[in-house]
Amino acid sequence: MQSIEPHWVASLYFAAFATGCAVAFLILAGMFPLRARPDAARSSLAMLLVAGNAVLLIVLLAATCLYGYSELRWSTLIVVAGLVVLFAPGLFEALPAPLRDGRAGLIVLAGAQALALAALAKVGGLPWTNMS
């Protein structure tokens, strides 16, 4: 494995974070355009959740790309990202409908993205995450 990718643990982390980004994108894609949202996500609270999740997704996607770029070889980055794009829709389809189309799913998604950002900051070695 060392000859293929010297940082294979980083490739596993990148795959997990990229999968989270892909599934979050698929969930949020179903919420746009805002006037065509599912009935379970038509309240003003749900609109705030959609906007907040979109912001979290942009930050998580940028941080994941930066992490992959700084830790992995280009070939590994492309192969892992391709596998994530290939298999993430299957994971999305396996989610129950309330998690894909409702307010509960948006709340869970916001928590999962915040947790992924915290884990990425810790794994990525950002200096401010080591402060006590």
N, C-alpha and C positions, 0 to 999 in steps of 0.2 A: 504494500500500500504506500510505502514511503516514496517509491519511484513514481507513482502516479500522482499523488497529492501528499506533500509532506505535512500539511496541516489538516488531516482528515477529520479531526474533532471539530475544527472550525467549519468544515463542509457540512457536518451533521447539524450544527447550530444554524448555519445559513439555510439549509433545507427546511428546518423547522420554522424559522422566521419567515422565509419566503412562502411557505405553505400557509401560514397565518395571514400574510398579506393577500395571497390569491383568494382564499376563502372569504376574507373580509371584503375584497373587491367584488366578488360575486354576490354577496349579500347586499352590499350597498348599490350595486348596479340595478337590482330589482326595485330600489326605492326612487330611482330617477326615471323620467322627469317627476318632479314633486307632485304634480296634479294627478299622476297615474299610479300613485303608491297603492299598495294593497289596503283593504278596508281596515285591517288591524293596525295600520300605521298612519292613519290620517289625522291624528290629533296634533295640536301645536307642540305638545311635549315630544311627540315622535319626530316632528320636524327638527326640533333642537337636537334630538339624539342622532338624526341622520347627519346634520351639519357637524356635530361634534365627532361622530365616527369618521366622517370624511376627512376632517382635520387630522385626527389620530392616524388614519390610514396613510395620509400623505407623509407625515413625520416618520411613521414606522417604515414605509417603503423607502424613503430617502436614507434612513439609518441602516436598513438592511442592505441596500445597494452599496453604501459606503463601507459597511463591514465586510461584505463579500469582496469588494474591490481591494480592500487593504489586506485581507487575510488569505485569499485564495488565488490560485493561478487562473488565468483567463479561461483556459479550457475547462477547468472544473466549474467555474462560475457559469459558463454557458450550458454545460451538460446538466448541472443540478437545477438551474433555472428552467431549462426545457422540461425536465422531468416533473417539476412542480407544476408548470403550466399544463402539462399533459394529464396529470392525475388529480389535481385539485378539484375539477368539476365533479368527479366521482365522490369525493369527500363531501362536497357541498350537497350533492343529491342525497347522501346518507343522513344528513341532518333532518330532524323532524320539522314539519311545516311551521309550527309556531316559532321556532328558532330562526327560520329563514325569512318569514314574512311579518313578524309581529314586533310589538314594543318590547316584549321580553327578550327576544333575540337581539334587538339593538342594545339593550342594557347589558346583556351577557357579552356582546361583541365589544362594547366600550371597555368593559372590565378586562377582557382577554387582550385587547390591544394595549391597554395601559400596563398590564402585567408583562406582555411581550417587550414593550419599550424598556421597562425596568430591567428585565433579564438581559436584553441586548446591551443596555448601558453597562451592566455588570460584566458580561462576557466580553464585550468589546474593549474593556479596559479604559473607559473614560476616567480621567483623574478625579472628577468630582463625585464619582460613585464610591470611592474608597475613603471618603472623609467620615470620621466618626464624631 
